[in-house]
Amino acid sequence: MDVENIIKDIEDKNIKIDKRWFYHGSPFTYEKYYTILREGILAKNTRGTNSSKYNYIYINRKEDDSYASNFSNYVVYPRIILNNKIKAIGVNDSYIKKLLNHASRDIKLKTMHSDEYQVYKKIPPKKIIGIAFDIEYLMKKYPENTDIYLNILRELSFLLTEEFDLPLIDVLNKKEINKNKVLSLTR
């Protein structure tokens, strides 16, 4: 089955993407995402150098459709979708950055993109409203990895069907992915 037919088969209804949602991207393992969905996102569980040294979790928003944002840096990973009821610091706010950096030597904020935010220590699981995985974009851009992406999609579908009742969303296409169709998909 080619990419077009796979996508047509598994992507269901159109959904409205809320621009106020936050996203947290991280390389996928079943165990890691299971733990995040069960316990929340902890600063020590996040990827990158800041997770071990600092007490903040990087998150971002999809502020536009360009790929010149932090959001686009994580498009190759499944991303945890978080509701907009999170106390997050917009790290490009120079006043906030200066204030926090002077308040404590333990608080370090670093950013390169205007769509980055940080949350202190933990994001509880009740803030998680779904998982984003932009399968069509990935399969078209990296066709040599189609089997890898489909395996990740199957694992996510199983996790979200059997363990957690959350949607799986192709954010770039604004479509919900039908998890049952993914689980019945064979290559």
N, C-alpha and C positions, 0 to 999 in steps of 0.2 A: 504494500500500500504506500502510495507517495505521500509527501508531507501535506499537500492540499487536502487530500481525502481523509487523512488522519485528523487534521484540525477540524474539518467539516463534521466529522463523526463525533468528536469528543466535546467540542465547544457548543454549549447550549444557549441559554437565554442571554440577552443583552442586560447589562447592569449599569447602574450609575456609579461612577467612581467619585467618591467624595474627596475634593481637594484638601480637606482638613485631615484626612487620614495620615497617620505616620507609618513608616516602614522601617523594619530592621532586617538587613540582609546578612546572611552568614552561610558559609559553605555547608552543604547538606550532608548529614548522616541521620539515619532513622533515630538512633539513640539520642542525639543532640536535640532534634526537633521534638521528640517525645518529651524530653525533660523540660524544654522551654514551654511547651503547651501545658504541661502538668504544674510546673513550679514558677513559671514566669521567666523573664529575661534578667539575669543577674550580671553585674559588671564583670565578674570573673569568667562568665561564659561567653563573652563577646569576643570577636576576633580582633586581631591587630595588636599593636604595641600598647595602645592606651588601656586595654583591658586589665593587664596585670599591674601597671603602675598607677593608674588613676581609678577613681570611683565613679566614673560616668559611662553611660551606654550611648553610643552614637545611634541616632535615628535620623530619618529624613522624610521630606514630603515630596510628592510629585507636583512641582509647582508649574511646570509647563511640559510640552511634548518634546523638548529638545533633549539631545543626549549629552549636553554640556553641563550636566548637573551631577551631584553626588548620587541621586537616585539611579542614574544610568550606570554608575560604577558597579552597582549590585545586581544588574539585570541578569547576569549569568547564574545567580543563586536564587533559590526560593526566598521570598521575603515574608516575614511575619507582618501582617497588617494589624495596626493598632488603632483604636478609636481616637477621637480627638480630645478626649477628656484626660489628657496626660499633662502633668506639670513639666514642661520641657523648656530649656533655655535655648533661644536662638543664638548660636555661637558667633554669629557675625555682628551682633549688637556690640559695638566697641565699648559702650558704657558698662554693660553687663560684664564683658570680658575683663575690662580693667578693674572693676569693682571686685569680682571674684578672685582674680589673680592677686590682688592686694590683701584680700581677706584671709587667705590661707595659702601656705606653700603646698598643701596637699591637693589643691584644686587647680588643675591645669586644663585649659580649654584650647583646643587646636582645631582649625578648620581651613578648608580651601574653597568651600562652596556655599552659596547663599541658602541652599535648601537643607543645611545640616542643623540638627538640634542635639541636645544632650539631656539625659535624664539621670538623676542621681541614684546610684546603687541598684535599684530594682524596678522592673515594670511587672506588676502582678498579672497572672494569667487572665483575670477577668477583663483586662484591657485588650486582649487578643480577639480579633473579630474574623480572622481568616488568614489564608496564605496566598500570596501572589506568586505565580510562576508563569513567565511570559513564553510559553512553549512555542508558539508559532514563530516569534521573532528568533528564538534560539535555533530552532530546527532549520530555518531558512538561512540564517547567518552562518551557522556551523553544521552543515548537513552531515559531515563526517562523524558528528557526535550524537546523531539522532537516537541511537540505541541507548546511550547513556541518559539522555534527557527523558526518554520514555520510561526507563527504569526508575529514575527519580520521581517522575509523575505517578507511576504505579505505587511506589512506596508512600508518597504523600497521600494518594487517594485512599490507600488502605488505612493509613494512620487517621485520616480525617473521617473515614467511614466507620471504622471499628472502634476507635478510641475516643475521638472528639468530633462533635457535630459542628463543624465549621466549613465554610465554603472555600473552594479552591478557585482562584480567579486569575485570568489572563488580563492583567491591568492594561497593557498596551492596546489590546483588542476590545477591552471593555466587555468581556464575556465571562460567564461562569463556566467552569469546566465540569462536565458531568463525571463524577468520580466512579459511578458504577460502569459507565461506558469505558472508562480508562481501564478499570479492572478486568473487563471482558476483552480488551484489545489484545490481539496477538500479532506478532511480527513474523 
